[in-house]
Amino acid sequence: MLPRPGAADLLKMAQQALQDHVTGKLEGEAKYHALMALRAIAIAEAELKEGAAADAAELKRIQALYEEPLGDLAAARRRLASDIRARRFEPGTPREVRLLDALTATTATRLRAVNIKYMVRRGRGAESAV
Amino acid sequence: MSLATQSQAVADFIARAAGAQRATVSVLNRLGGGAIQENWAIDVAIADGPQAGNYEAVLRSDAVSVIAESWPRAQEYALIAAAHGAGVTVPQPLWLEPSGSVTGRPFYVMRRVRGMAQGRRLLRSLEGEAGDALAQRLGAELAKLHTITPVTAPDSLAFLPKVGGDLIAVRAAHYRKSLDALPEPQPVLEWAINRMEDLAPKIDSVALCHRDFRTGNYMAESGELTAILDFEFSGWSDPYEDLGWFCARCWRFGAVEREAGGIGTREAFYAGYESGTGRSVDDARVRYWEAIAPIRWAIIALQQGERHASGQEPSLDLALTGLRAIECDYDLLAELPKLKKGA
């Protein structure tokens, strides 16, 4: 829709402006709100940059657990959740291992975008667990 | 209309509730930390009658929108009063207005307590052995709360749903129903709920559990406990649920090596609890509840996020809280595969 600068560039500059000129001058609740806004911008940036590829990869991972086509990502997620609840991935089976691999990869991708510091503290716990 | 413009109505209510002719209320400020409720610092002066005197107090009212798991204020008041009666260090409950007719929303008033609750600030304020001492004290407080059982409970707690040996099945059904009410499917939580059922211990007794007993929900001053707060999720449960929730990694505020609430050692916390109950803590049982704790936190976080996303209560804070469910998913995938049956 827009010529340059695009959405990603605008977000980056908004983030920079907040960091350079605003947050350092604030205290207490105002600073808390500014930091939340900065965090939201960082997450939105990651979503813009990687969201489409991450969604495609997630659909591919879920689809790989099935033989028949599942449709789009929303349908695939619904089907997966419903089959897990119906216990169609029995514990201790190769099928469950493949399920956990898929869930872990998707969760790790999301967490990297939302709070990579949490993963640092965690020492990549979930990814090394499977 | 904000509380500041309703102080006369609140004062008139307090006068009636306290059997007085006249009371005045000064609204000081809104207090932080109430994501689900609103808390206001108020000063109350009762001119006459049996409760005459000055009270530094907090008025706690329902928020604009609430989440399904949270008790309304009248029930929360009954829970605090029961805990107070059992000797738990809580703010003294003073007056309850359950109808919503005074300010438009139900509220209650309790004594204001000194100290701070905010998790990360509290962690930073603890020096030397203070964290272990606080963890031990909190263990002992929890033991007092758990002396309240369905047999010993006052009639005012009759509203609490009964549970017994079927606790985990009831909980699993409740979680699945909560997930069905959310707009997006949650495959990790579905898997974790199955594991919660598969690995469930035998539940042989239940007690009144706080069910949100964690750093952030108590106040301390100079390392000393001043009050346990937020009984809005309380109910009958396996007492070990409270111990596991307190130790859960998601409630250590980054201080993951201090396993008891990010403030002290697990041993100090257990020692405090054992001093109150006279029984050894079953560590495996704590670790079961600890490993499944992120299921519940994830559902609450998703519900909080939905308060924003649905347009009911637009808030960046709530929106970001919803995203914290991803951390829970990650913890569940890391910890649950390690858990063995037989806790």
Interface residues (C-beta under 8 A of the other chain):
Chain A: E29 H33 M36 A37 R39 A40 I43 R77 R78 L80 A81 S82 I84 R85 R87 F89 P91 L99 L100 L103 T104 T107 A108 R110 L111 V114 N115 Y118 M119 R121 R122 G125 A126 A129 V130
Chain B: G32 R176 L179 E184 P185 Q186 P187 V188 E190 W191 I193 N194 R195 D198 G254 V256 L316 D317 A319 L320 L323 I326 E327 D329 Y330 D331 L333 A334 E335 P337 K338
